[in-house]
Amino acid sequence: MISFDHRVLSEYRIKIAKIETLSKSIMTHRDPKSQESKEASDFLDVLINETDKFYENNSEILSNNGKRPHTRSRLSENKKWIENIEKFYEKNTQKTKKVMFVQNKTSPRT
């Protein structure tokens, strides 16, 4: 059976993927000032608000697993969340290297 923590983390990943996909679609749309783009932008705001509420409701699980609020989030980072995230990466140094590798697109061995 899947644990509740795993379900929360999976759902958060899906929500972030939806936001990223929609924002990329809006940015690459051939007519960015069209009605369709404006409606998509409004829907993006709805998705971001929904994701923010989800993060607030499950912040303990998400921050303990190294998840920060999404970059487009309107939430201000809480001191407790930051401490939980730092503890997570102190315990999991391998994941820190992996995150740095993805962000910097350099070799994790450097």
Steps between C-alpha positions, in 0.01 A plus 500: 500500500622851420573717802329833551835681472566341163153598377553862608842517333367346179203735487729799559724390210194474274378846600844650430513325162159644408617851588823462304322359195237770493748783556724368223198475272400860574854627441536325164150578370511661156258774601571589865235774515213284379195416708617140523830607657327730745266222611792260531679757714194530724489122531871500587421736788235255620748210483762699691250591772390137525861383527573762766205378708617141453850596619361682804283201593783248455801720576631272774528200268628699201762702687622191687561343159696795364221660298480878486198698382494523121697786343178662377345464843370801685582348838774653708738238629448414862800468735383153604479387137853622431634319807325176398638525147855566627476200737385283211798594283743460791377142546496432124823645363471289184173675411666837550759411237226383265302824546813707441573294189154568358505871588852569376508237225853411598655176604403393854862393560633856490 
